[in-house]
Amino acid sequence: MAVGSVVVEANKAAPPPAPQITAYVVFTCIMASSGGLMYGYDLVIAGGISIMDDFLLKFYPSVYMHKKNAQEDNYCRYNNQVFQLFSSSLYLAALISTFFASVVSKKLGRRVTLLGAAMFFIIGTVIGTAAENLAMIVTGRALLGCGIGFANQAVPVYLSEIAPPRIRGGLNILFGVYVTIGVVSGSIVNYFAAKVHPRGWRLSLGIAGIPALLLTLFTLVIVETPFSLIERGKHEQARDVLCRIRGTTEVSAEFDELIEICRRPAVQGSRGHSWESFREFFCERRHRGAMVVACMLPFFQQVAGNDAILFYGIFLFKLAGFGDQTSLYSAIIIGGCALLSCLLTMLFIDRLGRRPLLLIGCALMASVLVVLGSIFAATLRGDVRKFPLAESVTEVVLVCIFVIGFGVSIGPLAWLIPSEILPQDVRLAGQSIAVFVNMLFKFIIAQTFLSMLCAFKFGIFFFFAGWSFVIATFTILFLPETKQVPLHKMETVWQDHWFWKQIVGPPSPVPPNSPML
């Protein structure tokens, strides 16, 4: 009898099995990540059609005249605030809509939020493609921006909640992979659409309907996240989903842990009113570390300079003396480099960790921007002269290296880290704040970059290089490592950090024998 008692006690003490990595969960994450496809496509499509003469003649004739003026300063030929609004209106709409996306995600679930994003994408594409005046083209861009606000709020949270911790980083990077595929696709479409007169710009805008329809289809196929179902009282459905994504019926321990998290006072308090979690996010002491990280990383992503290069990379190549078609071809090469960097990040993110990749990327970006700025300072002095061949080739190579550095560091990690480091009770609110900060500064960069280029000239590269040093310093001093940390233990990373343990209070209690989420 004594032996039997020992065996029973041993079985009781055995920890719950770790979640399996199943083909189903990987396939689900692949489909959900497609929300980034439209984001990447829209990121470059505006820059491509903005150098098409047919588009400029129809909507921005004054910019067309400046472009054709042989005496116009190379740095300033596209400096027009109304012209820049064409790109930046997308992000202004996104930063506003992301707050409503948070409410929809909490009340109706992540899938409904993604479906809403797809609907915005489809309607915005139709209006933009059929545009006959400036109001229609800006309205179409604004609706696309609403779609981006919804998708960028829901996709990273969905991936973090459904992925096993061992490969959470790699699966979350799928969002960045889709963004990059969208960038490459947009560059290719621009290259061929520029040859179609006079409606090539309509072709570029209209093809955006393809990723919008794909997102709609995938959203109807994927499952809701277990936590979202439990949060809305659908416990049995949540258990069934857990069994499907884990590939086993032994999910009781994880299921109980999810229910326990939902029953915590902080989570219960935020469930009463969707906007209450925003107050908790900013006001409660235990969230201060997560708040700073969720706000600073999206900000750093924008001031690193990559989006400026993607927005107006074609303009940069034109400054170097490339023709319109060569510029688009160069953009395709850059997109390929970005895709390569995302694939490398997927391979190493859960092995090396988040912090090492950030530091490697910062070193690459800062070095390239300093050299690139020096080349522009020595060769292009604001007149109509073009780069010699050697400097032109060097510029393309350097920009590609920069894109790779960005793609293995702050590019994807500004989406990954906030979605996993935020506590469950404020995750949706925190992710909305992260998207808001991202889109706010994306809007500012899109609206001011051409003016900054005109004012700073080659100094613009040194400006962005300085921010790479700031990002590296923040990473070393203030960013905790989240590699393979289960979501339910994420609050403890603040307690182990030299700085944040003095700022935040003790973590919320976790039930015993809790599994890895």
N, C-alpha and C positions, 0 to 999 in steps of 0.2 A: 504493500500500500504506500509505503514511503517513497518507493521508486516512482510509482504512478503519480504521486503528488508533485514530485520534482519535475516530471515530464510536463504535467499540466501547467505548472508555474513557468517553465521554460517557454512553452508555447504562448502563454499570455504575454511574456516579456519580449517576444520576438517582434522586431520593428516591422511595420508594414512594408511590402515590397515597393521598390522605386517604380515610378511610372515607366512603361515601356515606350520605345520609339516605334510607332507603327506607320505603315504606309498610308493609312487613312488620315492620320493627323498631318503628315507631310503634304499630302495631296490637298487637304483642306486649307492649309496655310498658303500653298501655291495659288489656289483660286482666290482666297481672300486678299492676297497681296496685290492682285491685279488692279486694285484701286490706285496704285501708284503709277500705272501705265498712262492714264490720262494726265496726271500731274506732270510727268516728265515730258509728254508730248506738248502740252501747253507751254512748258517752260521755254522751249526753243522755237515754237512755231511762229510766235509774234516777231522774233528777231528776223526770221527768214522772210516772211511776207513784207516786213517793213523796209526791205531794200528792193522790193519789186516795184518797178516804175508804174505799172498798171494800178497797183494799190495806192501808191503815193499820189498819183494824179487824181484818183477818185475821192480820196478822203483827206489828204494832206498836200494840196498843191504847193503851198508855201515851202514845205520841207523839200519837195521835189525841185523847186527852183534853187534852193540853197545847195542841194546836192549837186546840181548841174553847174553851179557857179565855180569856175576854175580857180578863182582867187580866194575861195572860202578856206578858212583855216581847217586843216585836216582833223584837228581835234574837236572842232565845233560845228561841223557841217550838219549834224543831226540834232543839235541842241534846240529843242522845242518842247515846252512843257505839255502842250496839248497832245503832241505826238507821243511823248513818254507816257501819257495817261492811258494810251491804248494797251500797253503792257501792264502798267501798275494797277489798273482798275480790277484786274483779276484778283490781286492779292488783298486789296482793300475789302472786297466782298468776302473773301475767305476769312479774314481776321474777325469779321463781324459774325458770320454764319457759324463759326465753330462753337460759339456759346450755345446757340440753339441746338447744335448737333449733340452737345453734352446732355441737354435735357431729353432729347429724343432717345439717345442711347440708354439713359437711365430708365426712362419710362417704358420704352418699347423694345429696347435691345439693340445689340450691335448690328445685326443683319438688317433691320429696318433702316438704321442710319446709313448703311452702305447702299441700300436700295434707293434712299433719298438722294444720295450723291449721284447715283447713276441717272436718276430722273433729271436732276439739274444739268448734268453733262449733256444729255440728249437734247433738252430744250435749248440750252445755250448754243449747242452746235448748230441746230436748225436756224436760229435767229441770226447767228454770226455769218453763216454761209449765205443766207438770203439777204444780207444787209445791203441797203441802198443808200444809207446816209450814216453820218458819224454816230448819231444816237443809237441806231440799231447795232452797229459794230461794238460800241462800248457796252450796251445792254447785254449782248451775247457773251462778251468777256466777263461781265459781272456775274451772270448766271453760272458760267463755268467756274468762277471763283467760289460761289456758294457750294458747288459740287466738291471742289478741292477742300473747303473748310470741313465739310461733312466726312469726306474720305480720309483726310489726314488725321482727324480726330478719332475715327473708329478703327482704322486698319491696325496701327501699332498696338492699341489696347487689345484688340481681338487676338493678334498674334501672341502677345505676351501672356494672355490668359489661357490660351489653348495649347501652347507649346510646352513640352517637358523641359525642365531647367538645363539639362545637359546640352541641349542643342537650341535653347531659346534664342541665343544670339544669332546663330546661323539662320534660323527660320525667320526671325524678325528682319534680317538683312534682305530677305526676299522682297520686302517693300522697296528698298533701295535698288535692287536689281530691276524691278519693274519700272521704277522711275527712269533708270538709265536706258532701258529698252525703249521707253517712250521718247527719251532724248535722241537716241540713234534713229528711231523711226521718223521722228519729226524732221531731223536733218536730211534724211534720204528723200522724204516727201517734198521738202522745200527745194532740194536740188533739181528734181524733175518738174515740179510745179512751176519753177521760175522760167521754164521753157515754153509754158502753155500761155499764150496771149489771146485775149486780155483777161482771162478768168482763172489764171493759175492760183491766185490767192484764195479764191473760193474752193479750189481743189484742196489746198492745204488745210483750210478750216473744216471742210466737209468730211475729210477722212477721219477726223476726231470722233465721228460717230461710231467707228468700229470698236475702239476700246470702251466706249460708253456702253455699247450693246453687250460686249463681253462681260463687263462688270455686272450688268443686269442679269445675265444668264448665270454667272458664277454665284451671285448672291442668292439666287433662288435654289441653288444646289447645296451650299454649305450649311452646316449646323450652327446653332446659336452657342455661345460659350456657356459652360456649366454655371459659372458664377452669375452671369446675367439672368439665367433662368431661375436660380435659387433666389436671387435678389428680388425677383418678381413673383415669388411664391410657387414656381412650377418645379417642385422637388422631384417628382417621378420622371419628368422629362429630362431634368438635369442628370439624374442617375443613368438614364438610357444613353445620353450623349457621352457621359464619362466612360461607359463601357465600350462605346464605339471608338472613341479617340485613344483609349488606352489599350484596346485589344484584349480585354479580360473582364470577367465579371467580378473580380476581386477589387472593388473600388469603394468598399464601405468606409475604410479609414479616410481616404481622400474626400469622399462625399461628406462625411461627418465634419471634417476640417473646414470645408467650404461653408457648411451651415453654421459652424461655430464662429467663423469670421463674420458672417452676416449678422449674427446675434450680438456681436460686440457693441457696447454702447455708442462708440464713435460712428460705426456703420449704421446702426439703427437711427441715430440722430440725423444723419445725412439723408436717410431714405424718406424722412417726413416731407421734405421740400427739396426739389432738385437744386435750388440755388443755395441751400444751406451749406453744401459741401464747399462752395467757393469761399464762404466766410471762414470755415474751418481751415481751409488750405492756407489762407493768409494770416489768420489770427492765432492758431494754436501753436504752442512752442514746439511740439514734437514734429511738426511739419516744416520747420524753418530750413533745414538742410535740403529737403526735397524741393521746397519752393525755390531756393536759390539755384539749384542744379537745373530744375525744369525751366527756369527763365533764362539762365545764362547760356546753356548749350545751344538753344535755338538762335539766340542773339549772336553767339560766336559763329554759328554756321553761316550767317549772312555776311558778317563783316570779314570772314575769311577771304572773300573775293571771288569764290567760284561761281556763284549765281550771276554776278556781274559779267563774268566771262561768258557764261552760257546765254544770258539774256542778249548780250551785244558782242559775243565773240566774233560774229560775222563782221561787225563794224571794225573790230580790232584788226582783223586780217585785211580789211580794205585799207585801213591806215597804213598797213605794211606794204600796200601796193598790189594786193591780189585783186583779180577781177571778181565779179559777182559769183560766177559759177565755181571758180577756184575757192572762194571763201566758203561756199556751202560744202564743197568737197573736203575742205580742211575741218569743218565742223563735224562731218561724219567720222573723220579720224579721231577727233577728240572724244566723240561719243563712244567709239570703240574702246578707247583707253579707260573711260569711265566704267564701262561694262566689265572690263578686265579687272579693275580695282575692286568692284563689288564682289566678283567671284572670289578674288583673293581674300577679301574680308570674310566671306562666308566660311572659307576653309580655316581661317586662323582666329576668328573672334572668340571662339569658345576654348581655344588652346592657349593663346598668348594673353588674352584678357583685353579689356577696354582701354585701360590707361596706356599700355605700351603702344598700341596702334595710334592713339591720339598723338603721342609724342613723336612717333616716326613721321606721321603725316604733317605735323607742324614744322618739323625740320625741313622736309621736302618743300612745302609751300613757301616758307620764308626765304629759302635759298633761291628758288626759282623766281620769285617776285622781285627780289633785289637785282638779280642778273637781268631780268626782263626790263625792269625800269631803267637800268643802266644802258641797255641797248637802245631803248627809245630816246633816252636823253642825249646819247651821242649821235644818233642817226636821224631821228625825225624831230625837227624843230618847229613844227606847227605850220610849215608851208606845204606846197603841193608835191614836194619830192616824195619818191617812193623808196622803200628799203632796197638795198642791193640784194642779190640772190642769197648770199651766204647768211646775212642777217635775217632774211625772211624765213629761210629753212630753220635757222636757230630758234626763231620765235615760235614756230609751230612745235618744235620738239620740246621747248621749255614749257609751253602751255600744256602739252600732253603730260609731261612729268608733274606739273602742278595738279592737273585733274586727277591723276593717279594718287597723289598725296592726299588730296581732299577726299577721294573715294574710299580710302582705307581708314579714314579718321573721322573728322567732325561731320562729314557728309551724312553717312548712315547712322553714326552713333548719336547725333543730335535727336534722332527719332527713337532709337532703341533705348538709350539709357533712361530718359524720362518715363517711358511707358512701363519699364520694369522696376524702377526705383521708387515710384510713387506708391504710398500705402493704398490699400484697397478702398478705404472709405472716401478718399479724395482723388482716386485715380482718374476718373472721368473729368472732374473739374480741373485737375492738374494738367491733364493732357490737352484740354481746351486752352488753358493758359499758355502751354508750350506752343501750340499751333498759333495762338494769337500773337505771341512774341515773334515767332518765325515769320508769319505773314506781315506783321507790322513793319519789320525791318526789311523784309523782301519788297514791300511796297515802297519804302523810303529809298532803297537802293535802285529799284526800277524807275522811280520818279526822278531821281537826282543823279544817277550815274553819268548820263551824257553831259549834264551840266558840270559835274565834278571833273569829268574827263576834259571838258573845255577849260575849266579853271585851273586844275592841278597839272594837266598835261601828263608828262611821264611820272610826275609825283604820285599819281593815283596808285601805282604799283608799290611804292614805298609805304603808302598809307595802309594798304592791305597787309603788307609784310609785317608791319608793326603789330597788327592784331594777332598774327600767328604766334609771336612771342608772348602776348597776353594769354592766349589760349593754353599754351604750354605751361605757363606759370600757374594758371588756375588748376590745370590737371594735376600738377605735382603737389600743390598745396591743399586743394579743397575737394577733389573728386574721389569718392570711395570707389573701390573695385567691386563690380557686381557679377563677375564671371561665375556662372553656375551656382549662384546663391538662390535658393528657393524663394518664391514670391512671399510666402508667409513668414520668412525670416529676414526679409529685406530691411526691416526697421533696425535690425541689429548692426548693420554696417555703419550706422552713425555712431553707435556706442564704441566701435573699435577704431574710430578715426580720431587722430590727435586733436583736431580742431573742433569738429562737430559734437564730440561727446561733452564738451563744455557748453554747448548751445542748446541742444535738444534734451528733453527729459528722458526718463526710462521708457523702453518700448512697451507696446501693449502686450498683455499676457497672452501666451500661446498655449493651447491645450496640449497635454502630454501625448506622446506617441503620434504626433502629427506627421503626415507624409510630406513628401516633396511635391509642391505644386508646380 
